[in-house]
Amino acid sequence: MMRAMKSELKACPRRRRTASAALAIFALLLTGSVQLCLARPLRQTTFPSPEDASRALFAAVQRHDERAVTEILGAGTDLVSSDDKVQDTLDRERFVQKYREMHRLVQEPRGVTALYIGAENWPFPIPLVSRNGAWRFDSDDGANEIRFRRIGENEVTAIGICHALVARETNPGANRPVPFHGYYFRTLSKSAGGFAAIAYPALYRSSGVMTFIVNHDDVVYEKDLGPNTAKAASAMTTAHLDATWTPAESMP
């Protein structure tokens, strides 16, 4: 889901940073296997300016040159690619799209330069640093930032679930479902196919559009049920999917 993605600071300056599951453009390109100690290439590419560095990264991602991306970011291959080559390609194409949409470099208070991309003004997690006039991407700092964002997103999700649980218990209509992140979630009756669950928007075309059903094989299908989504989805008791339900695109 290519939705607005932003980093948000709450409580601690570098702790609770959220990144909506929409534009985790490098979720697989950058978070496939983040570790504190990353295997490094023999040599990292440096640049005369941060502008040159960001342009080189864009060009390498655009031509799907994994080796060049690895050398530019100064990280091991486990940081720039995953085992899912198809998803890697999709993630990189999203980065290219967002970079073309908008890109700018900002000198941050802590002394690093950050690359922001897309209309959402999303901060690329690996900052640029300079030493003796040579600019490079700081992958160690970036790996920590990615971890902080993941922790922050998980914490915000947990907080949201806590609020939803309280609302369910204190609401006079507690037996009614409570929407979470704009969607209602519930399991469907078991059928010959086994487990199934449905997620549908609380407010059609406001909190969401597509309705999703997941089956016991962990395959998610989607369909636009139209203006009567709430009524149609509420009436569903089992997952009988016809050809109008299509596999949903997995997003980072």
C-alpha positions as CSV (number, residue, x, y, z in Angstrom):
1,M,0.0,0.0,0.0
2,M,1.6,3.2,-1.2
3,R,0.2,5.5,1.4
4,A,1.7,8.5,3.2
5,M,4.8,7.5,5.1
6,K,6.4,9.7,7.7
7,S,8.6,9.5,10.6
8,E,7.1,10.7,13.8
9,L,8.9,11.4,17.1
10,K,7.1,10.6,20.3
11,A,8.5,10.5,23.8
12,C,12.2,9.7,23.1
13,P,14.0,11.6,20.3
14,R,15.2,8.5,18.5
15,R,12.8,5.8,19.8
16,R,9.2,5.9,18.7
17,R,9.4,6.6,15.0
18,T,6.6,5.4,12.9
19,A,6.7,4.5,9.2
20,S,3.3,3.6,7.8
21,A,3.4,0.3,6.1
22,A,2.9,2.2,2.9
23,L,6.1,3.6,1.8
24,A,8.6,1.4,3.5
25,I,10.2,1.7,0.1
26,F,13.3,-0.1,1.3
27,A,11.5,-2.4,3.6
28,L,13.1,-5.4,1.8
29,L,15.8,-3.4,0.2
30,L,17.0,-2.1,3.6
31,T,15.4,-4.3,6.3
32,G,15.8,-7.8,5.0
33,S,18.1,-8.7,7.9
34,V,19.2,-5.7,9.9
35,Q,21.9,-6.6,12.4
36,L,24.1,-4.4,14.7
37,C,27.2,-5.7,13.0
38,L,26.9,-5.7,9.3
39,A,29.2,-7.4,6.9
40,R,30.9,-4.7,4.8
41,P,32.0,-4.7,1.2
42,L,35.7,-4.3,0.6
43,R,35.3,-0.7,-0.3
44,Q,32.5,1.9,0.0
45,T,32.0,4.5,-2.7
46,T,32.5,8.1,-1.6
47,F,31.3,11.3,-3.3
48,P,32.4,14.9,-3.5
49,S,28.9,16.1,-2.4
50,P,25.7,14.7,-0.9
51,E,23.9,15.6,-4.1
52,D,26.3,13.3,-6.1
53,A,25.7,10.6,-3.5
54,S,21.9,10.7,-3.8
55,R,22.0,10.8,-7.6
56,A,24.3,7.8,-7.7
57,L,22.0,5.9,-5.4
58,F,19.0,6.8,-7.5
59,A,20.8,5.7,-10.7
60,A,21.9,2.4,-9.2
61,V,18.4,1.5,-7.8
62,Q,16.9,2.6,-11.2
63,R,19.0,0.1,-13.1
64,H,18.6,-2.6,-10.4
65,D,22.4,-2.8,-9.9
66,E,22.6,-4.5,-6.5
67,R,26.4,-4.5,-6.4
68,A,26.4,-0.7,-7.0
69,V,23.8,-0.1,-4.3
70,T,25.8,-2.2,-1.9
71,E,29.0,-0.3,-2.6
72,I,27.1,3.1,-2.3
73,L,25.4,2.3,0.9
74,G,28.4,0.6,2.4
75,A,26.4,-2.3,3.7
76,G,26.4,-6.1,3.4
77,T,24.2,-7.7,0.8
78,D,21.8,-8.8,3.5
79,L,20.9,-5.1,4.0
80,V,20.2,-4.3,0.4
81,S,18.3,-7.4,-0.8
82,S,16.2,-10.3,0.3
83,D,15.4,-13.8,-0.9
84,D,12.3,-12.4,-2.6
85,K,13.6,-11.0,-5.8
86,V,10.1,-10.0,-7.1
87,Q,9.4,-7.9,-4.0
88,D,12.9,-6.4,-4.1
89,T,12.1,-5.2,-7.6
90,L,8.8,-3.7,-6.6
91,D,10.4,-1.9,-3.6
92,R,13.1,-0.4,-5.8
93,E,10.6,0.7,-8.4
94,R,8.7,2.5,-5.6
95,F,11.9,4.2,-4.5
96,V,12.6,5.4,-8.0
97,Q,9.0,6.7,-8.3
98,K,9.1,8.6,-5.1
99,Y,12.6,10.0,-5.8
100,R,11.3,11.4,-9.1
101,E,8.2,12.8,-7.3
102,M,10.4,14.8,-5.0
103,H,13.8,14.6,-3.4
104,R,15.8,17.0,-1.3
105,L,18.7,17.0,1.1
106,V,18.5,18.5,4.6
107,Q,21.3,19.1,7.1
108,E,20.0,17.7,10.4
109,P,20.8,19.2,13.8
110,R,22.9,16.2,14.8
111,G,25.4,16.9,12.0
112,V,24.3,14.5,9.3
113,T,22.5,15.1,6.0
114,A,19.3,13.3,5.3
115,L,17.7,12.5,2.0
116,Y,13.9,13.1,1.8
117,I,11.8,11.7,-1.0
118,G,8.3,11.7,-2.3
119,A,5.3,14.0,-1.7
120,E,5.1,12.5,1.8
121,N,8.6,13.9,2.5
122,W,9.8,10.5,3.7
123,P,13.3,10.5,5.4
124,F,15.6,7.9,3.9
125,P,16.9,6.0,7.0
126,I,20.6,5.9,6.0
127,P,22.1,9.4,6.5
128,L,25.0,11.0,4.6
129,V,28.1,12.0,6.5
130,S,31.3,13.8,5.5
131,R,34.9,13.3,6.4
132,N,37.8,15.2,4.8
133,G,35.5,16.4,2.0
134,A,34.3,12.9,1.1
135,W,30.6,12.0,1.5
136,R,29.2,8.6,2.2
137,F,26.1,6.9,3.5
138,D,26.4,5.8,7.1
139,S,25.0,2.3,7.1
140,D,25.7,1.7,10.8
141,D,23.6,4.7,11.7
142,G,21.0,3.7,9.2
143,A,20.7,0.1,10.5
144,N,20.0,1.6,14.0
145,E,17.5,4.0,12.6
146,I,15.6,1.2,10.8
147,R,15.4,-0.7,14.0
148,F,14.2,2.3,15.9
149,R,11.4,2.9,13.3
150,R,10.4,-0.8,13.4
151,I,10.2,-0.7,17.2
152,G,8.3,2.6,17.1
153,E,5.8,1.3,14.6
154,N,5.2,-1.9,16.7
155,E,4.8,0.2,19.9
156,V,2.3,2.6,18.2
157,T,0.3,-0.5,16.9
158,A,0.3,-2.0,20.4
159,I,-0.9,1.3,21.9
160,G,-3.7,1.4,19.3
161,I,-4.8,-2.1,20.1
162,C,-4.9,-1.3,23.9
163,H,-7.2,1.7,23.1
164,A,-9.4,-0.5,21.0
165,L,-9.7,-3.1,23.8
166,V,-10.8,-0.4,26.2
167,A,-13.3,1.0,23.8
168,R,-14.7,-2.5,23.3
169,E,-15.1,-3.0,27.0
170,T,-16.5,0.4,27.9
171,N,-18.8,1.0,24.9
172,P,-22.4,0.2,25.6
173,G,-22.5,-1.7,22.4
174,A,-19.4,-3.7,23.3
175,N,-20.6,-6.7,21.3
176,R,-20.2,-4.6,18.2
177,P,-16.8,-4.7,16.5
178,V,-14.4,-1.8,17.0
179,P,-12.5,-0.5,14.0
180,F,-8.7,-0.5,14.1
181,H,-6.7,1.7,11.7
182,G,-10.0,2.3,9.8
183,Y,-10.9,-1.4,9.4
184,Y,-13.1,-4.0,11.0
185,F,-11.6,-7.5,11.5
186,R,-13.3,-10.7,12.3
187,T,-13.0,-14.4,11.6
188,L,-15.4,-16.2,9.3
189,S,-17.1,-19.5,10.1
190,K,-14.9,-22.5,9.3
191,S,-15.7,-24.2,6.0
192,A,-14.3,-27.1,4.1
193,G,-11.3,-24.8,3.3
194,G,-10.5,-24.2,7.0
195,F,-9.7,-20.9,8.7
196,A,-10.6,-17.6,7.1
197,A,-10.9,-14.0,8.2
198,I,-12.2,-10.7,6.7
199,A,-11.1,-7.1,7.0
200,Y,-13.3,-4.3,5.6
201,P,-13.3,-0.5,5.9
202,A,-15.3,1.1,8.6
203,L,-16.1,4.0,6.3
204,Y,-16.1,3.2,2.6
205,R,-13.8,5.6,0.7
206,S,-12.9,7.4,3.9
207,S,-11.0,4.9,6.0
208,G,-10.5,2.4,3.2
209,V,-11.8,1.0,-0.1
210,M,-10.9,-2.6,-0.5
211,T,-12.2,-5.6,1.5
212,F,-9.7,-8.3,2.3
213,I,-10.1,-12.0,3.0
214,V,-7.3,-14.3,4.2
215,N,-7.5,-18.1,4.0
216,H,-5.8,-20.9,5.9
217,D,-3.0,-20.9,3.2
218,D,-2.2,-17.3,4.3
219,V,-3.2,-15.9,0.9
220,V,-5.0,-12.5,1.1
221,Y,-7.6,-11.7,-1.5
222,E,-9.2,-8.3,-2.2
223,K,-12.3,-6.9,-3.7
224,D,-14.1,-3.5,-3.9
225,L,-17.6,-4.2,-2.5
226,G,-18.8,-0.7,-3.3
227,P,-20.9,1.7,-1.3
228,N,-22.7,-1.1,0.5
229,T,-19.4,-2.6,1.8
230,A,-20.4,-2.6,5.5
231,K,-23.6,-4.4,4.8
232,A,-22.2,-6.9,2.4
233,A,-19.1,-7.7,4.5
234,S,-21.2,-8.0,7.7
235,A,-23.5,-10.5,6.0
236,M,-20.5,-12.8,5.0
237,T,-20.2,-15.8,7.2
238,T,-17.9,-18.0,5.1
239,A,-15.2,-17.4,2.6
240,H,-16.7,-18.3,-0.8
241,L,-14.4,-16.5,-3.2
242,D,-15.2,-16.3,-6.9
243,A,-13.1,-14.9,-9.7
244,T,-13.9,-11.3,-8.7
245,W,-11.6,-11.7,-5.7
246,T,-8.0,-11.2,-6.7
247,P,-4.8,-11.8,-4.7
248,A,-3.8,-8.6,-2.9
249,E,-0.4,-7.1,-3.5
250,S,1.9,-7.6,-0.6
251,M,3.4,-4.3,0.5
252,P,6.3,-3.6,2.7
